[in-house]
Amino acid sequence: MICISINQESRRLALADMVNAGRQCDLIEIRLDRFAKPADVGELLTAKQKPVIMTCRRSQDGGHFSGSEEERLALLRHCIISKVEYVEIEMDVADQIRPFPGAKRVISYTNLRETPADLAEIYEEARTKNPDVIKIMTLARTPEEAWPLVQILAKPALPTVAVGLGRPGLMLSVLGKKMGSPWTYAALERGMEAYPGEPTVHALQSVYHYPAIERNTRLIGVTGFTELEYVTVGILNAAMLQLDISARCLPLGVGNSRLFRKVMEAVHLAAVVVDEPNRHALLDIPAELDSAARQCESVDLLLPHDQKWHGYNLLCRAAVAALEATVRDSVQTTHHSPFTTHSSSSDKPLEGRTVMVVGVNATARALAYGIKKRGGALIIASHNRQAAHALAQQLDCRFVQFEALYTTMHEIIVICDEQGAAHEVSGPARPLTTVRGSSSLTARQPVHSGYLRSGMTVMDLTQLPRKSQFLREAQSRDCRVVEPRQILLELALLQIHLIAGQECPRERLQDVLTELVEFEEE
């Protein structure tokens, strides 16, 4: 079930939210401590359209009740004898509010500061309080903090709801559904989240496919919590639905690689889609690597096969395919470029064309490898001279200092590092991350769009899934732009083919992309 929490101070607004929530969820949590004036429990029960959970939280648990503790306990007892479907009661006062027929007691433990090391013992103590449901809510900002909650969900002794306050909390929502948790929490809409990272009911239903997840559903790990990973989850889940495959995505943080291995094993993941910051860090997990992953020293997809993990780098193929499609289309409408060393064929449109790749991160390594393999005349540009030189040696290509890209002839520029793209206004940027994860000590200047010339081809992967300001400037200067949606589409098709062993209709994925991201009309 999906539970929406009502957090209004006004009785009128709370009643309106109950009506709205009742159309979208299975269960409604009413926060009695949020009301500016004492709540009328009877009126709330008369107005409800779905089963409710009544809570009245103390300040130490994130609540706002202004009365005495005796008044708060009396209010909870009143909820019990009013036969509210669920009443949340803190574990340390559970003995003061006895069970009553017709109402179920949710025995809760809340810790807003941390996930304590003795959480398993706390859970066992909650079991002694004659609960109908146990609810554990702790601060879980990292995968390490969320791990004890995962362990509880894996083998719950009683119906258990685990809430992680932080980005990993989304993982607990999806995992809890598979493990049989009676409900999870969601915000009614954006801006009404009870805590940072709480999903909306729309996202849970339409993107994460929460209602479709069952005990036999295989889970595909997707690491990272940016908008790009959100879109990735939406595309893959839509594909699994289209292909009638009982598999859905599980959002994951990585953190410590040893702990991540434990999560992979405990959940029996069917695959892992790896986000850019972790593509080199997780390189030691697969026993076998495809040629692209081995050459790039980064993996963006992990698949189990014959009791061991295999690693792939699909981005190089997907992004290069999108780049080639753009160049191929341009060849049919434009004259021969003065920067091209020789004519390129429609089969290999990059052959002989000078391509400047900006950056040395995992994305840059993948694109550089793919472009070189397809015959492009490759140049690496970076603020990090040592890393650029090493990558150029590995790929047997040229490298230039970042500032030299303005005076080095090229007809295609591919920006892979988030410092590589800028509008006309520049400023200090974050330190450049190298392929080994180290950082430079000085501020870096991004590429200025003012140097772009009509007829150049521009690809920018730094703002996926959206179009960067640099790409917009390129379009205004009559450059050919590789659309982010095309890159994501090509990548999704490759991922789905390897994960599912089937092909998903391209048109369906295009529709999903349009729904997930508001692509502006050109």
N, C-alpha and C positions, 0 to 999 in steps of 0.2 A: 504493500500500500504506500501511497505518497501522502505525506502529512504536510499541510500548510499551517504555519503559525500566524495567529492574529495578534499583532503587537500595538494596537491602537489605544490611545488614552481616552478617546471619545467613545461613548456608548454608541452614538449614531454611526460613526465611521466603522466601528467594530462590527456592528450588525450588517452594514453594507459589504464589508470585506468577507463576512461569513457567507453571504449569498454568492458573491463572486467566486470565492474559493470552493464553495460547494459544487460548482459546475465543473471544476477542473481536477479535484483531488478525491481521495478516498477517506481521508481523516482530517479533522481540523483541531489544531491545538489552540486553546484559548488561554492567553496569559493574563490571569486575574490580577497579577501584581502591576500590570501596565496601566490599569484604569485609574484615571484621576480621582474618581469618586468610587465608593464601594460598589462592586458589581452585583447585579441581580442575577443569581445563578439560574433561577427559574425562568426568567425572561430569555436568557441566552439559550437554555435548553429548548424552549418553545420555538425559537427562531432557527435552530440548527436544521440543516438539510442532510448532513452526514454525521457519522459518529464523531465524538469529540474526546479530546484529552484536556482535562482541566489542570493547570499548573498555577502555582503562586510562589515564585522563587524569591529566595533571600538575596540580599545584596552580595554576599560572598559567592553566590552561584550565578551572578549576572542579573539578578532580579531588581525590582524597583518597589517592593512592598514597603509602605511607610508606617504601617501599624506595628503592634507588638508581636512577639513570637506566638504568644497565646492566641491572639486574634487570627494570626495566619493559620495556625493549626486548626482552630475552630472552623475557619472557612473551608479547609480541606476536608474536615469531617463532614461538613454540610454537603460537600460535593459527593462524598461517598454515600451518604444516606439518601441523596437525591438520585442515586443510581445513574450517575454519569458513567459512560462506557469505560473510560480510563481516567484515573486520577494519579498524577505523578507525586510521589512522596520521597523525600530524601532518605537515604539509607540510615542516617544517624537518628532520625525521628520516627522511623517506620513502626517501632514498637508502640508509639503513642497514638497511632491511627489504625484501629483494627479493621480487618476485612469485613465487608458487608455484602450480602447477596445482591447481584445485579450490577455491581461495579468491580472493575479490575484494577488492582494496584500496580502501578509502574514504579518499582523501587529504583531510585536513581543515585548515581554518584557523579558529581561534577567537579572538575578541577580546571580552572581557567589559567593556571600558571604552567602546568607541565603534564606529561603523561608519566605518572610515578612508576618507579622500577618494580614496586610490589603490586602492580595492577591485578595480577592473577589472584593474589590473596584477597584483595578488595572485592573482586568478583565473587570469590567463594564466600565471603562474609555476606554479600548481598543475597546469595542463595538461601541463607539461613533466615531471611526475613519474610518467608512465605510469599514470594512475589508471583504475580501472574506474568509480568514482563520485567526484565532488567534493562535499564538504560545506563550506558556509560558515556559520558561526554568529557573529553580532555583536550588540552591544547596539543595539536599534532601538526607542527609546521614543517616537519621533515619526514622522510620515510622511516628514519630511525625511531622517531617519536611515535609514528603510527603503527610500527611493527607489533607492539603488545596488543593493540586493538585487533589487528589482523589475526593474531593467535587465538584470541577469544572468539572471534567470529568463525574461525575454522572448525571449532568443536564446541558449540554452545550447549550448555547443559539444560538451558531453559530458553524460551523465546527472548532474544537479546537484540537490542538496538545499540549500535556503536556509532558515536558522532565524533569525528575529528575536526577540531576547529583549526582550519588551515587548508591549504590546497590538497594535501593527501586525503582530506575528508571525502572528496568525490570518489576516490577509489573505494572507500569504505561503504559508500552508498551502493555502488554497483556490486561489489563483492558481497555485501550483506544480502542483497536480493538473491544471489545465487545460493548463499548459505542458509537461506530461510528466515532472515530477519523479518519481523512482522510489518515494519514500515521504515521509511527514511524521510528526511525532512527536505523541503524545498521552499523557495521564496515564491510568493504569488506572482511577482514580476520584478524586473530589474529595478534596483533602488530600494527594494523592500527586504533585502537579505538580512537574516538574523546575525550573520557573521561573514567576514570576507571569504569569498570562495564558495559560498553556498549556491548551488545551482537553482535556476528557476524551474518551475513545474514544466514549462514548455520545453526547456533543454532536456530535462530528465526523460520526458516522453518522446520527443521528436528527434533528438540528437543521440542521446545515450540509450534509447529504446528500453528504458527500465521495465515497463510492463511485460516485455517479451523475454526477459531473462529468467531462466528456471535452473533447477539444480543440474540438469544435463547440458546446459549451455556452455560451449567452449568459450574461453576468454582470450582475446587478442590484446596484449599489452600495448599501450601507446604512451611513451614516456614524454613528459613535459606538460605544461599547463597554459601555454600561450594560445592565442587565437588560431594559430596554424594547427596545433594539435586538436583543438576543438573542431575545426573543419575536417581534419583527417578522420577523427572519430565519426563524424556525421556521414562522410562519404563511404567509409568502410562498412558502417552499420547498414546504410541504405543498400549497399551492394549485397551484403549477406541476406538481407530481407528479400531482395530481388531474386537471388539465386536459391532461396528457400534453404539456407544453411543455418543450423542452430549454433551460431557463433556471434558474439558481440564484443565491443571494445571495452577495455578496462584502463582508465587513466592511471598513470603511475608516475611517481617520482623515483629517481635513481638513488641519489645519495651514495652511501658506501656500496661498492660493487659486490662485496661479499654478501651483504644483506640483500642486495638485489637478486643475487642468485637464489637465496633462500625463498624470496617471494616467488620467483619464477617456478621453483620446484613445488612450493606449497600450493600454488594456485593451478599448477599444471597448464601453463599458458600454451596456447596453440601457435602463437607467434608473438614477436615483439617488434613494433615499429619504433625506431630510435630517433629522438630529436637531435638537432645539430650539436648542442653542447656535449652530448654523451657519445657521439659516434666514434671517437677515438678511445674514450675511457672504457667502453664495453668491448673493445677489440679482443680482449683475452678470454671472453666467454665462448665464442664458437670454436669448435675443433677444426672446422673446415671453412675456408673463405673462397668466394668466387674471385676471379682474376681482378675485377675492379676494386673490391674491398681490400684485397692484398696489396694492390698497387697504390691505392689511395690511403691505406692504413686507417680506414674508417668503415663502419658498418651502419646501415640505416634500416636493415631488416634482419631479424634472427628467426630461423625456423628449425624446429626439432626434426631430426631424421635419423633413424637407426640408433636411438638412445643418445644422440649427441646433437649439439646445436651447430647449424650452418649459418654463416654470415654472408650477407649480400650488400652491395652498394648499388642501389637502383637510381639514385638521384642523377648520377652521371649519364645514364642512358635516357632518363626522362627529360632532363633539362636540355641535353644536347639534341634530342629529338624535336623539342619545341623550338630550339634555336634554328635547327636545320629547316624546319617547316617555314619559319619566318624568312630565312635567307632564300630558300627555294622560291617562295612566292615573289620575292623582290627581284630575283634574277629574270623572271618573265616580263617584268615591267620597266626595268632600268637598264642602262648601258653598262659596259664593263667598268669596274672601279679602278682608279689609278693605283690603289693600294694592293691590288691582287697580283700575286706573282705569276699566276697562270690561270687559265679558265677552269672553272669547276663544273662538274657534271651535276645533273639533278639527283643522281644517286648519292653523291657525296658533295653537297653544296658548300661545305666548309673547306674543302680541299684547296690549299694555296692561299686562303684568305687570312689576313693578319688579325689575330684575336688577342686583345689585351684582357687578361684576367686579373682583377684587383682583389687581393687578399691572400691569406695563407691558412685560413681555417679549414675545417673538414669539408665544408661546401666548396671552397676554392680548389682543394685538392681533387675532389670528385669531378668538378667541371673541367679542370685543366687536363686531367687524365682522359676524359671523354672527348674533349676537343682535339687533343693530340692524336688520339686513336682514329679520329675521323678525318685526319689530314690537315687540320688547321695549323697555320704558322703561329705558334703560341708564344706569348710574352707574359711573364709574371711581373706584376707591379705590387710593391708593398712598402710600408714604412719600415718593416722589419727586414733589413737587408740580409741578415744571416739565414732566416727561415726561407726567404724568397730564393736566395742562392741555392740552398739545399734542395728545394722543390724543383728548381730549374735544372739542377744537375740530375736529379732523379728522372725527370721527364725529357732530358736532352733538349732543352729549349732555352730561349733568352730570358733574362730578368733585368728589370730596371728599377732604380729608386722611384719611389712614389711620385716625386715631383717631375720626373722625366716622362711620365705618361703623356703630358701635354705636348711634348715636342717629338715624341716617337710616333711614327706613322702607323695607324691601324684603322680598320674600317668597322670592327666589331669590338664593343667593350662589354665585359661581363663583370658585374660588381657582386662580390660574394660576402664581403665583410661589412658589417653595419656602419662602419666609418667611411665606407667607400662611396656613399651617395649623399649629395647635399644639394640644397637649393642655392640661390645666388648668395645667401647669407651664410657665413661660416662661423664657427665658434669652437671652443674646446670640446673634444670628444672623449669618450671613455677609452681607457688603454686597450690597445690591440691585443687580442688573444692569439697566441701562436698555436701551431699545430700540436705542441706539447703541453699547452695549457698555461705557459708562462705569460707574463704581461710586460710590455715595455714601460719605461718609467716616465715617458714624456707624453704630453698631449699631442694628438694627431689631427691633421686637417683632412677633411673628406674631399672627394672629387667635386670640382665646380662644374656645373652644367653649362657655363658660358662657353666652354671650349667645343661643345658639340656642334657638328656641322650637318647640314642636310644630306640625307642618304646614308648616314651611319646606322648601324644596327645596335640596339641597346638592350641588354638584359640586366635586371636588378633583382637579386634574390633576397635582399635584406629585409623586406617588409612583407613577405608572403604571409597570408594569402592576398594581401591588398597591393595596389599599385602605389609605388613610392612617389614622393614629390619629384625625385630625379627623373623617373619615367615620364611624368607629366610634362616636365620641362623638355624632355627629349621629343615628345610628341609635338609640342608647340614649335620646336625647331625643325620639324619635318624629318625626324629620324624614324626609322622603323623600330618598333618596340615589340619585344617578346612578352606576350600577355601572361601575367601570373596565373590566370585561370588555366591556360594551356599547359603550363609546367605541372600544376597540381593534377590536372586530368591525366596527363601521360604517366605521372608517378603512381596515381591511384590504379590505373589499368595494370601496371606491372605488379604492384603489390597484391591486387586481387587475384591475378593469374597465379602467382606463386602460393598465396595463402589458401585459396579455394580450389585451385586446379581447374578453374572455369573462367570463361570470359563474361564480363558484364557489359551490357549495351552502353556504348559511349554516350548516347543521347540521354540515358537515364542519369548518368553521373554528371553530365553538363547541367541538367535540371537541378540536381541536388546542390551543386556548387552555387548556382544562382540563388537558391533559397538560403544557403548558409551565409553568403557574403553579399553585401550590397554593392555589386559592381556598378560603377557609375557609367552612365550613357556617354559614349564618346561623340 
